[in-house]
Amino acid sequence: MRKEAQRSSDRDRLDLEVAAADALELARRMAPGPERNEALKLASALRCSADERGVLFAKRGRPRK
């Protein structure tokens, strides 16, 4: 992978992590109810997609998270 592409994917991953953290914070501040549940599900989905874009080449001998 070229360095420019790697930097771009790192920025994308960080942007997703920030978006997931913001969504989780907003969902936690909402009043209990179905809207809050949907917001928490969205925050979880954002976190999962950020985790999927994690480290491509793990250190030798360590399993990928």
Jmol script that loads the backbone (N, CA, C; Angstrom):
load data "model"
ATOM      1  N   MET A   1       0.840  -1.168   0.000  1.00  0.00           N
ATOM      2  CA  MET A   1       0.000   0.000   0.000  1.00  0.00           C
ATOM      3  C   MET A   1       0.891   1.239   0.000  1.00  0.00           C
ATOM      4  N   ARG A   2       0.573   2.193  -0.836  1.00  0.00           N
ATOM      5  CA  ARG A   2       1.371   3.405  -0.896  1.00  0.00           C
ATOM      6  C   ARG A   2       1.136   4.255   0.349  1.00  0.00           C
ATOM      7  N   LYS A   3       2.114   5.098   0.665  1.00  0.00           N
ATOM      8  CA  LYS A   3       2.037   5.904   1.882  1.00  0.00           C
ATOM      9  C   LYS A   3       0.867   6.870   1.848  1.00  0.00           C
ATOM     10  N   GLU A   4       0.569   7.462   0.668  1.00  0.00           N
ATOM     11  CA  GLU A   4      -0.551   8.405   0.582  1.00  0.00           C
ATOM     12  C   GLU A   4      -1.868   7.693   0.871  1.00  0.00           C
ATOM     13  N   ALA A   5      -2.017   6.507   0.316  1.00  0.00           N
ATOM     14  CA  ALA A   5      -3.236   5.740   0.533  1.00  0.00           C
ATOM     15  C   ALA A   5      -3.351   5.320   1.993  1.00  0.00           C
ATOM     16  N   GLN A   6      -2.225   4.962   2.604  1.00  0.00           N
ATOM     17  CA  GLN A   6      -2.249   4.553   4.002  1.00  0.00           C
ATOM     18  C   GLN A   6      -2.628   5.730   4.887  1.00  0.00           C
ATOM     19  N   ARG A   7      -2.075   6.898   4.610  1.00  0.00           N
ATOM     20  CA  ARG A   7      -2.416   8.087   5.402  1.00  0.00           C
ATOM     21  C   ARG A   7      -3.883   8.418   5.254  1.00  0.00           C
ATOM     22  N   SER A   8      -4.406   8.282   4.048  1.00  0.00           N
ATOM     23  CA  SER A   8      -5.810   8.561   3.802  1.00  0.00           C
ATOM     24  C   SER A   8      -6.697   7.598   4.589  1.00  0.00           C
ATOM     25  N   SER A   9      -6.344   6.317   4.597  1.00  0.00           N
ATOM     26  CA  SER A   9      -7.143   5.342   5.333  1.00  0.00           C
ATOM     27  C   SER A   9      -7.025   5.571   6.838  1.00  0.00           C
ATOM     28  N   ASP A  10      -5.863   6.013   7.306  1.00  0.00           N
ATOM     29  CA  ASP A  10      -5.715   6.333   8.723  1.00  0.00           C
ATOM     30  C   ASP A  10      -6.615   7.503   9.103  1.00  0.00           C
ATOM     31  N   ARG A  11      -6.652   8.522   8.238  1.00  0.00           N
ATOM     32  CA  ARG A  11      -7.519   9.668   8.509  1.00  0.00           C
ATOM     33  C   ARG A  11      -8.979   9.256   8.495  1.00  0.00           C
ATOM     34  N   ASP A  12      -9.362   8.394   7.550  1.00  0.00           N
ATOM     35  CA  ASP A  12     -10.744   7.917   7.482  1.00  0.00           C
ATOM     36  C   ASP A  12     -11.117   7.164   8.747  1.00  0.00           C
ATOM     37  N   ARG A  13     -10.196   6.319   9.219  1.00  0.00           N
ATOM     38  CA  ARG A  13     -10.464   5.541  10.430  1.00  0.00           C
ATOM     39  C   ARG A  13     -10.616   6.457  11.634  1.00  0.00           C
ATOM     40  N   LEU A  14      -9.740   7.455  11.735  1.00  0.00           N
ATOM     41  CA  LEU A  14      -9.826   8.392  12.847  1.00  0.00           C
ATOM     42  C   LEU A  14     -11.114   9.207  12.779  1.00  0.00           C
ATOM     43  N   ASP A  15     -11.521   9.596  11.568  1.00  0.00           N
ATOM     44  CA  ASP A  15     -12.776  10.326  11.411  1.00  0.00           C
ATOM     45  C   ASP A  15     -13.961   9.479  11.858  1.00  0.00           C
ATOM     46  N   LEU A  16     -13.936   8.191  11.517  1.00  0.00           N
ATOM     47  CA  LEU A  16     -15.013   7.299  11.948  1.00  0.00           C
ATOM     48  C   LEU A  16     -15.016   7.122  13.458  1.00  0.00           C
ATOM     49  N   GLU A  17     -13.838   7.030  14.057  1.00  0.00           N
ATOM     50  CA  GLU A  17     -13.760   6.889  15.513  1.00  0.00           C
ATOM     51  C   GLU A  17     -14.323   8.124  16.207  1.00  0.00           C
ATOM     52  N   VAL A  18     -14.002   9.305  15.681  1.00  0.00           N
ATOM     53  CA  VAL A  18     -14.513  10.551  16.265  1.00  0.00           C
ATOM     54  C   VAL A  18     -16.020  10.616  16.096  1.00  0.00           C
ATOM     55  N   ALA A  19     -16.520  10.261  14.921  1.00  0.00           N
ATOM     56  CA  ALA A  19     -17.963  10.278  14.677  1.00  0.00           C
ATOM     57  C   ALA A  19     -18.681   9.299  15.615  1.00  0.00           C
ATOM     58  N   ALA A  20     -18.088   8.133  15.833  1.00  0.00           N
ATOM     59  CA  ALA A  20     -18.699   7.141  16.722  1.00  0.00           C
ATOM     60  C   ALA A  20     -18.719   7.638  18.159  1.00  0.00           C
ATOM     61  N   ALA A  21     -17.644   8.267  18.598  1.00  0.00           N
ATOM     62  CA  ALA A  21     -17.599   8.790  19.966  1.00  0.00           C
ATOM     63  C   ALA A  21     -18.614   9.913  20.148  1.00  0.00           C
ATOM     64  N   ASP A  22     -18.736  10.793  19.161  1.00  0.00           N
ATOM     65  CA  ASP A  22     -19.716  11.877  19.233  1.00  0.00           C
ATOM     66  C   ASP A  22     -21.142  11.338  19.253  1.00  0.00           C
ATOM     67  N   ALA A  23     -21.415  10.346  18.406  1.00  0.00           N
ATOM     68  CA  ALA A  23     -22.753   9.759  18.358  1.00  0.00           C
ATOM     69  C   ALA A  23     -23.100   9.085  19.675  1.00  0.00           C
ATOM     70  N   LEU A  24     -22.128   8.416  20.281  1.00  0.00           N
ATOM     71  CA  LEU A  24     -22.378   7.755  21.562  1.00  0.00           C
ATOM     72  C   LEU A  24     -22.648   8.776  22.654  1.00  0.00           C
ATOM     73  N   GLU A  25     -21.891   9.850  22.654  1.00  0.00           N
ATOM     74  CA  GLU A  25     -22.094  10.889  23.662  1.00  0.00           C
ATOM     75  C   GLU A  25     -23.477  11.519  23.524  1.00  0.00           C
ATOM     76  N   LEU A  26     -23.883  11.819  22.305  1.00  0.00           N
ATOM     77  CA  LEU A  26     -25.215  12.400  22.089  1.00  0.00           C
ATOM     78  C   LEU A  26     -26.321  11.433  22.481  1.00  0.00           C
ATOM     79  N   ALA A  27     -26.142  10.161  22.167  1.00  0.00           N
ATOM     80  CA  ALA A  27     -27.158   9.160  22.500  1.00  0.00           C
ATOM     81  C   ALA A  27     -27.293   9.003  24.011  1.00  0.00           C
ATOM     82  N   ARG A  28     -26.190   9.062  24.726  1.00  0.00           N
ATOM     83  CA  ARG A  28     -26.253   8.923  26.184  1.00  0.00           C
ATOM     84  C   ARG A  28     -26.965  10.088  26.847  1.00  0.00           C
ATOM     85  N   ARG A  29     -26.931  11.260  26.211  1.00  0.00           N
ATOM     86  CA  ARG A  29     -27.587  12.443  26.776  1.00  0.00           C
ATOM     87  C   ARG A  29     -29.080  12.483  26.509  1.00  0.00           C
ATOM     88  N   MET A  30     -29.547  11.655  25.589  1.00  0.00           N
ATOM     89  CA  MET A  30     -30.972  11.645  25.237  1.00  0.00           C
ATOM     90  C   MET A  30     -31.789  11.006  26.352  1.00  0.00           C
ATOM     91  N   ALA A  31     -33.065  11.396  26.381  1.00  0.00           N
ATOM     92  CA  ALA A  31     -33.992  10.800  27.345  1.00  0.00           C
ATOM     93  C   ALA A  31     -34.273   9.353  26.930  1.00  0.00           C
ATOM     94  N   PRO A  32     -34.537   8.475  27.916  1.00  0.00           N
ATOM     95  CA  PRO A  32     -34.836   7.079  27.579  1.00  0.00           C
ATOM     96  C   PRO A  32     -36.030   6.974  26.640  1.00  0.00           C
ATOM     97  N   GLY A  33     -35.939   6.055  25.719  1.00  0.00           N
ATOM     98  CA  GLY A  33     -37.028   5.849  24.769  1.00  0.00           C
ATOM     99  C   GLY A  33     -36.525   5.223  23.491  1.00  0.00           C
ATOM    100  N   PRO A  34     -37.418   5.039  22.526  1.00  0.00           N
ATOM    101  CA  PRO A  34     -37.026   4.377  21.281  1.00  0.00           C
ATOM    102  C   PRO A  34     -36.014   5.186  20.459  1.00  0.00           C
ATOM    103  N   GLU A  35     -36.084   6.514  20.515  1.00  0.00           N
ATOM    104  CA  GLU A  35     -35.128   7.336  19.769  1.00  0.00           C
ATOM    105  C   GLU A  35     -33.708   7.137  20.308  1.00  0.00           C
ATOM    106  N   ARG A  36     -33.611   7.047  21.641  1.00  0.00           N
ATOM    107  CA  ARG A  36     -32.300   6.825  22.250  1.00  0.00           C
ATOM    108  C   ARG A  36     -31.753   5.452  21.876  1.00  0.00           C
ATOM    109  N   ASN A  37     -32.630   4.449  21.867  1.00  0.00           N
ATOM    110  CA  ASN A  37     -32.195   3.100  21.492  1.00  0.00           C
ATOM    111  C   ASN A  37     -31.653   3.071  20.072  1.00  0.00           C
ATOM    112  N   GLU A  38     -32.338   3.745  19.154  1.00  0.00           N
ATOM    113  CA  GLU A  38     -31.873   3.793  17.770  1.00  0.00           C
ATOM    114  C   GLU A  38     -30.548   4.546  17.667  1.00  0.00           C
ATOM    115  N   ALA A  39     -30.397   5.618  18.438  1.00  0.00           N
ATOM    116  CA  ALA A  39     -29.150   6.381  18.421  1.00  0.00           C
ATOM    117  C   ALA A  39     -27.995   5.546  18.964  1.00  0.00           C
ATOM    118  N   LEU A  40     -28.248   4.748  19.991  1.00  0.00           N
ATOM    119  CA  LEU A  40     -27.208   3.864  20.527  1.00  0.00           C
ATOM    120  C   LEU A  40     -26.825   2.782  19.521  1.00  0.00           C
ATOM    121  N   LYS A  41     -27.813   2.256  18.779  1.00  0.00           N
ATOM    122  CA  LYS A  41     -27.518   1.265  17.755  1.00  0.00           C
ATOM    123  C   LYS A  41     -26.666   1.870  16.644  1.00  0.00           C
ATOM    124  N   LEU A  42     -26.973   3.117  16.264  1.00  0.00           N
ATOM    125  CA  LEU A  42     -26.191   3.787  15.234  1.00  0.00           C
ATOM    126  C   LEU A  42     -24.760   4.015  15.709  1.00  0.00           C
ATOM    127  N   ALA A  43     -24.601   4.439  16.958  1.00  0.00           N
ATOM    128  CA  ALA A  43     -23.262   4.652  17.513  1.00  0.00           C
ATOM    129  C   ALA A  43     -22.473   3.339  17.531  1.00  0.00           C
ATOM    130  N   SER A  44     -23.147   2.252  17.856  1.00  0.00           N
ATOM    131  CA  SER A  44     -22.485   0.946  17.857  1.00  0.00           C
ATOM    132  C   SER A  44     -22.060   0.543  16.446  1.00  0.00           C
ATOM    133  N   ALA A  45     -22.914   0.799  15.464  1.00  0.00           N
ATOM    134  CA  ALA A  45     -22.581   0.463  14.078  1.00  0.00           C
ATOM    135  C   ALA A  45     -21.388   1.289  13.598  1.00  0.00           C
ATOM    136  N   LEU A  46     -21.339   2.561  13.976  1.00  0.00           N
ATOM    137  CA  LEU A  46     -20.207   3.404  13.609  1.00  0.00           C
ATOM    138  C   LEU A  46     -18.921   2.894  14.252  1.00  0.00           C
ATOM    139  N   ARG A  47     -19.003   2.475  15.495  1.00  0.00           N
ATOM    140  CA  ARG A  47     -17.824   1.950  16.191  1.00  0.00           C
ATOM    141  C   ARG A  47     -17.330   0.667  15.511  1.00  0.00           C
ATOM    142  N   CYS A  48     -18.250  -0.191  15.123  1.00  0.00           N
ATOM    143  CA  CYS A  48     -17.865  -1.441  14.455  1.00  0.00           C
ATOM    144  C   CYS A  48     -17.198  -1.165  13.114  1.00  0.00           C
ATOM    145  N   SER A  49     -17.725  -0.208  12.371  1.00  0.00           N
ATOM    146  CA  SER A  49     -17.114   0.088  11.076  1.00  0.00           C
ATOM    147  C   SER A  49     -15.737   0.722  11.252  1.00  0.00           C
ATOM    148  N   ALA A  50     -15.558   1.489  12.322  1.00  0.00           N
ATOM    149  CA  ALA A  50     -14.230   2.058  12.595  1.00  0.00           C
ATOM    150  C   ALA A  50     -13.257   0.953  12.991  1.00  0.00           C
ATOM    151  N   ASP A  51     -13.736  -0.018  13.757  1.00  0.00           N
ATOM    152  CA  ASP A  51     -12.876  -1.130  14.167  1.00  0.00           C
ATOM    153  C   ASP A  51     -12.476  -2.004  12.978  1.00  0.00           C
ATOM    154  N   GLU A  52     -13.373  -2.151  12.000  1.00  0.00           N
ATOM    155  CA  GLU A  52     -13.069  -2.952  10.822  1.00  0.00           C
ATOM    156  C   GLU A  52     -11.924  -2.355  10.017  1.00  0.00           C
ATOM    157  N   ARG A  53     -11.770  -1.057  10.087  1.00  0.00           N
ATOM    158  CA  ARG A  53     -10.700  -0.386   9.353  1.00  0.00           C
ATOM    159  C   ARG A  53      -9.440  -0.270  10.183  1.00  0.00           C
ATOM    160  N   GLY A  54      -9.292  -1.136  11.160  1.00  0.00           N
ATOM    161  CA  GLY A  54      -8.151  -1.108  12.067  1.00  0.00           C
ATOM    162  C   GLY A  54      -6.835  -1.405  11.368  1.00  0.00           C
ATOM    163  N   VAL A  55      -5.870  -1.811  12.125  1.00  0.00           N
ATOM    164  CA  VAL A  55      -4.526  -2.072  11.632  1.00  0.00           C
ATOM    165  C   VAL A  55      -4.577  -3.173  10.574  1.00  0.00           C
ATOM    166  N   LEU A  56      -3.997  -2.885   9.412  1.00  0.00           N
ATOM    167  CA  LEU A  56      -4.000  -3.878   8.335  1.00  0.00           C
ATOM    168  C   LEU A  56      -2.917  -4.918   8.524  1.00  0.00           C
ATOM    169  N   PHE A  57      -1.761  -4.497   9.001  1.00  0.00           N
ATOM    170  CA  PHE A  57      -0.650  -5.406   9.193  1.00  0.00           C
ATOM    171  C   PHE A  57      -0.273  -5.391  10.666  1.00  0.00           C
ATOM    172  N   ALA A  58      -0.747  -6.403  11.391  1.00  0.00           N
ATOM    173  CA  ALA A  58      -0.468  -6.493  12.817  1.00  0.00           C
ATOM    174  C   ALA A  58       0.989  -6.861  13.041  1.00  0.00           C
ATOM    175  N   LYS A  59       1.452  -6.613  14.253  1.00  0.00           N
ATOM    176  CA  LYS A  59       2.822  -6.997  14.596  1.00  0.00           C
ATOM    177  C   LYS A  59       2.944  -8.514  14.546  1.00  0.00           C
ATOM    178  N   ARG A  60       4.106  -8.970  14.248  1.00  0.00           N
ATOM    179  CA  ARG A  60       4.346 -10.383  14.109  1.00  0.00           C
ATOM    180  C   ARG A  60       4.095 -11.098  15.427  1.00  0.00           C
ATOM    181  N   GLY A  61       3.324 -12.187  15.368  1.00  0.00           N
ATOM    182  CA  GLY A  61       3.064 -12.971  16.552  1.00  0.00           C
ATOM    183  C   GLY A  61       1.841 -12.540  17.339  1.00  0.00           C
ATOM    184  N   ARG A  62       1.214 -11.427  16.939  1.00  0.00           N
ATOM    185  CA  ARG A  62       0.019 -10.979  17.646  1.00  0.00           C
ATOM    186  C   ARG A  62      -1.187 -11.141  16.751  1.00  0.00           C
ATOM    187  N   PRO A  63      -2.289 -11.664  17.278  1.00  0.00           N
ATOM    188  CA  PRO A  63      -3.476 -11.800  16.448  1.00  0.00           C
ATOM    189  C   PRO A  63      -4.114 -10.439  16.182  1.00  0.00           C
ATOM    190  N   ARG A  64      -4.774 -10.314  15.055  1.00  0.00           N
ATOM    191  CA  ARG A  64      -5.462  -9.071  14.719  1.00  0.00           C
ATOM    192  C   ARG A  64      -6.707  -8.943  15.582  1.00  0.00           C
ATOM    193  N   LYS A  65      -6.937  -7.753  16.088  1.00  0.00           N
ATOM    194  CA  LYS A  65      -8.121  -7.534  16.944  1.00  0.00           C
ATOM    195  C   LYS A  65      -9.357  -7.440  16.120  1.00  0.00           C
TER     196      LYS A  65
END
end "model"
wireframe off; spacefill off
backbone 0.3
color backbone group
